[in-house]
Amino acid sequence: MLYDYLVVGAGLFGSVFAHEAMARGKRCLVVEKRDHIGGNIYTEERDGIQIHRYGAHIFHTSDKEVWDYVQRFAHFNSFINSPMANYKGTFYNMPFNMNTFNRMWGVTRPDEAASIIEEQRKEVTGPIDNLEKQAISLVGRDIFERLVKGYTEKQWGRSCDELPPEIIRRLPVRYTYDNNYFNDPFQGIPEEGYTAIISKLLEGADVVLSTDFNKDRASWSSKAAKVLYTGALDEYFDHCLGRHAYRSVRFEDERIESTNWQGVAVVNYTDRETPYTRVIEHRHFAHTTSPVTWISREYPVDYSITGEPYYPINDEEGKRLHEAYLELAGKEDKLIIGGRLAQYAYFDMDKTVRAALDLSRKELG
Ligand SMILES: Cc1cc2nc3c(=O)[nH]c(=O)nc-3n(C[C@H](O)[C@H](O)[C@H](O)COP(=O)(O)OP(=O)(O)OC[C@H]3O[C@@H](n4cnc5c(N)ncnc54)[C@H](O)[C@@H]3O)c2cc1C
């Protein structure tokens, strides 16, 4: 046996695990379907700007150990995510805070904003059986109509009164003039991009790109004592129980002759008519002297259009199917699973690192 571990997928999860295994003297082979390492956190340089190819990635965490861990592989800047919402040409601050309420109602004091929201929330009586009622019961009609409705409908491809209320459990409201999107104490962007982190994590591993493990499972598996699989379980089992459902995103990139096109990294388009949900201007994530700028428009689309599984549809059917695949996976000897695809879940990067470190300790001691 040539290797101790075959790691399927060179994303964040697989790379942290491979790094930890190699730090304990294990030999690792990494097989990756795409033509690059990094999974969805992959960044590439264009015109001196780090482009987040699979959507804006902002590292934020309250987990001190995870924060210290990632610092070992990159220098993080002090980027604070303060996105703007564009509703039919009017700009509102996010998350919903006193700046948003001032723009919306002209109020200046927290108690004035709170009483407007309180009054509007009363509109909902009776059972909360759809997302529209859920959102209005949390933040009132004005915020729902201008900042939640169109965005959510584009994201899920369905009307808010047809979507289940569980999609939105919380809509945080802040009665301070604070535009920091996240509450976590640690936040930033790696100056050199995320791909540089993955390269460092994978130092010492043999990496094979543009290779789908599932096309030749037996042969790849025979090369290692154990297999960590970070791909989708329905693919591992050739969809024998059915296919997982996802919502996907199509990115449209544009190079613009400007050094500051929208003034901020992230603008959400919250009306229903604009077909994209967000525009990212990558140069605002990290220092650059580039004479041009790159933007990416994000269009939510069906999984069938891109073939890129981004957001799992975690309804009852989705959960049941995942449980059934987990049962099958439990019967495979030498198979370990991890990461967002194999777990059929959405995890932020910090949770991904945490889970990979926990697995490493359990598996490798
Ligand atoms: C649009 C978007 C925006 C996000 N923004 C943020 C953010 O701002 N902050 C944050 O903390 N997190 C964010 N995330 C979450 C972040 O992307 C994940 O935490 C992280 O990518 C998970 O890493 P992973 O290794 O589990 O999965 P992935 O990155 O998907 O890696 C899995 C890898 O396995 C490969 N693979 C799959 N099947 C096979 C196969 N059969 N053979 C070979 N290789 C295979 C894939 O090609 C992929 O490279 C965002 C996610 C999305 C979708």
The ligand as an SDF file (V2000), in Angstrom:
LIG
                    3D

 53 58  0  0  0  0  0  0  0  0999 V2000
  -21.5430   30.9450   -2.8740 C   0  0  0  0  0  0  0  0  0  0  0  0
  -20.8650   30.5520   -1.5630 C   0  0  0  0  0  0  0  0  0  0  0  0
  -20.3490   31.5450   -0.7660 C   0  0  0  0  0  0  0  0  0  0  0  0
  -19.7220   31.2020    0.4560 C   0  0  0  0  0  0  0  0  0  0  0  0
  -19.2450   32.2110    1.2310 N   0  0  0  0  0  0  0  0  0  0  0  0
  -18.6610   31.9140    2.4060 C   0  0  0  0  0  0  0  0  0  0  0  0
  -18.1790   32.9570    3.2620 C   0  0  0  0  0  0  0  0  0  0  0  0
  -18.2590   34.1520    2.9570 O   0  0  0  0  0  0  0  0  0  0  0  0
  -17.6070   32.6040    4.4470 N   0  0  0  0  0  0  0  0  0  0  0  0
  -17.4950   31.2950    4.8360 C   0  0  0  0  0  0  0  0  0  0  0  0
  -16.9580   31.0390    5.9340 O   0  0  0  0  0  0  0  0  0  0  0  0
  -17.9130   30.2890    4.0300 N   0  0  0  0  0  0  0  0  0  0  0  0
  -18.5050   30.5620    2.8370 C   0  0  0  0  0  0  0  0  0  0  0  0
  -18.9530   29.5400    2.0280 N   0  0  0  0  0  0  0  0  0  0  0  0
  -18.7310   28.1270    2.4580 C   0  0  0  0  0  0  0  0  0  0  0  0
  -17.3860   27.5290    1.9570 C   0  0  0  0  0  0  0  0  0  0  0  0
  -17.3720   27.5420    0.5580 O   0  0  0  0  0  0  0  0  0  0  0  0
  -17.2640   26.1070    2.5260 C   0  0  0  0  0  0  0  0  0  0  0  0
  -17.1440   26.1490    3.9300 O   0  0  0  0  0  0  0  0  0  0  0  0
  -16.0530   25.3070    2.0010 C   0  0  0  0  0  0  0  0  0  0  0  0
  -15.8410   25.4730    0.6410 O   0  0  0  0  0  0  0  0  0  0  0  0
  -16.2570   23.8310    2.3150 C   0  0  0  0  0  0  0  0  0  0  0  0
  -15.1190   23.0890    1.9230 O   0  0  0  0  0  0  0  0  0  0  0  0
  -15.2470   21.5400    1.5520 P   0  0  0  0  0  0  0  0  0  0  0  0
  -13.8860   21.0210    1.4040 O   0  0  0  0  0  0  0  0  0  0  0  0
  -16.1660   20.8710    2.5040 O   0  0  0  0  0  0  0  0  0  0  0  0
  -16.0480   21.5290    0.1620 O   0  0  0  0  0  0  0  0  0  0  0  0
  -15.6020   21.9650   -1.3170 P   0  0  0  0  0  0  0  0  0  0  0  0
  -14.9440   23.2970   -1.2900 O   0  0  0  0  0  0  0  0  0  0  0  0
  -16.7920   21.8050   -2.1810 O   0  0  0  0  0  0  0  0  0  0  0  0
  -14.4950   20.8820   -1.7070 O   0  0  0  0  0  0  0  0  0  0  0  0
  -14.8310   19.5720   -2.1210 C   0  0  0  0  0  0  0  0  0  0  0  0
  -13.9140   19.2080   -3.2580 C   0  0  0  0  0  0  0  0  0  0  0  0
  -14.1220   17.8390   -3.6200 O   0  0  0  0  0  0  0  0  0  0  0  0
  -14.0460   17.7360   -5.0300 C   0  0  0  0  0  0  0  0  0  0  0  0
  -14.7540   16.5130   -5.4290 N   0  0  0  0  0  0  0  0  0  0  0  0
  -16.0730   16.2350   -5.2810 C   0  0  0  0  0  0  0  0  0  0  0  0
  -16.3500   15.0100   -5.7730 N   0  0  0  0  0  0  0  0  0  0  0  0
  -15.1840   14.5140   -6.2550 C   0  0  0  0  0  0  0  0  0  0  0  0
  -14.8420   13.3110   -6.9190 C   0  0  0  0  0  0  0  0  0  0  0  0
  -15.7570   12.3700   -7.1740 N   0  0  0  0  0  0  0  0  0  0  0  0
  -13.5540   13.1140   -7.2790 N   0  0  0  0  0  0  0  0  0  0  0  0
  -12.6170   14.0590   -7.0360 C   0  0  0  0  0  0  0  0  0  0  0  0
  -12.8980   15.2360   -6.4140 N   0  0  0  0  0  0  0  0  0  0  0  0
  -14.1660   15.4620   -6.0330 C   0  0  0  0  0  0  0  0  0  0  0  0
  -14.7090   19.0160   -5.5140 C   0  0  0  0  0  0  0  0  0  0  0  0
  -14.3600   19.3170   -6.8530 O   0  0  0  0  0  0  0  0  0  0  0  0
  -14.1680   20.0290   -4.5190 C   0  0  0  0  0  0  0  0  0  0  0  0
  -12.9650   20.6070   -4.9550 O   0  0  0  0  0  0  0  0  0  0  0  0
  -19.6150   29.8420    0.8440 C   0  0  0  0  0  0  0  0  0  0  0  0
  -20.1590   28.8600    0.0180 C   0  0  0  0  0  0  0  0  0  0  0  0
  -20.7920   29.2080   -1.1670 C   0  0  0  0  0  0  0  0  0  0  0  0
  -21.4100   28.1240   -2.0020 C   0  0  0  0  0  0  0  0  0  0  0  0
  1  2  1  0
  2  3  1  0
  2 52  2  0
  3  4  2  0
  4  5  1  0
  4 50  1  0
  5  6  2  0
  6  7  1  0
  6 13  1  0
  7  8  2  0
  7  9  1  0
  9 10  1  0
 10 11  2  0
 10 12  1  0
 12 13  2  0
 13 14  1  0
 14 15  1  0
 14 50  1  0
 15 16  1  0
 16 17  1  0
 16 18  1  0
 18 19  1  0
 18 20  1  0
 20 21  1  0
 20 22  1  0
 22 23  1  0
 23 24  1  0
 24 25  2  0
 24 26  1  0
 24 27  1  0
 27 28  1  0
 28 29  2  0
 28 30  1  0
 28 31  1  0
 31 32  1  0
 32 33  1  0
 33 34  1  0
 33 48  1  0
 34 35  1  0
 35 36  1  0
 35 46  1  0
 36 37  1  0
 36 45  1  0
 37 38  2  0
 38 39  1  0
 39 40  1  0
 39 45  2  0
 40 41  1  0
 40 42  2  0
 42 43  1  0
 43 44  2  0
 44 45  1  0
 46 47  1  0
 46 48  1  0
 48 49  1  0
 50 51  2  0
 51 52  1  0
 52 53  1  0
M  END
$$$$
